[in-house]
C-alpha cells in the first residue's frame, strides 16, 4: 500500500515465544488463548495464508487486520478485510493497522505487524491526483477555491 509507514515487525518476538514453547518454558495452552471474538474475526474478516500453525500444524494461519484511529470513531477496533484498507487509506488522514495471525483450530494467536496508513503519507502530487480521481469519480465532493496542498483541503 502506498501510504504504509511506521512499520513494526514482531517476528523476533514470535520466534522467541515459539522457541520457549518448543523448549517447554511456556505451555501451549498459554499461547493458544485467542478470544472467541478474535476467532470469529478470523473466520469472517481474515485473510487465509499458506503457512501452517506453528503449534498444532493442523490448520493454516489466518491474518486479521484491526484498525484504530480517531477518524474511525465507532468503527475503531474493528477487524477489516485486506481489500478495505486501501479505500480507508485514501479516505482517512491516518489510522493504525494491527495484523494478528490466528489458528482457528488451536487458538494460537500472535501480533505480527503494526503500521500506519492514511492520506497523510501521500506527497502533495499524489494528494492532487487522488483529489482529482475522487471528484471525477462522482463519489466525492469537489472542493472549489482551495488548493489541494493547503492544510484546510486535507481536513
Buried (B, 14 or more C-beta within 10 A) or exposed (E): BEBBEEEEEBEEEBEEBBEBBEEEEBEBEEBBEBEEEBBBBBEEBBBEEEEEBBBBEEBEBBBBBBBBBEEBEEEBEBBBEBEBBBEBBBBBBBBBBBBBBBBBBBBBBBBBBBBBBBBBBBEEEBBBEBBEEBBEEEEBEEBEEEEBEEEEBBE
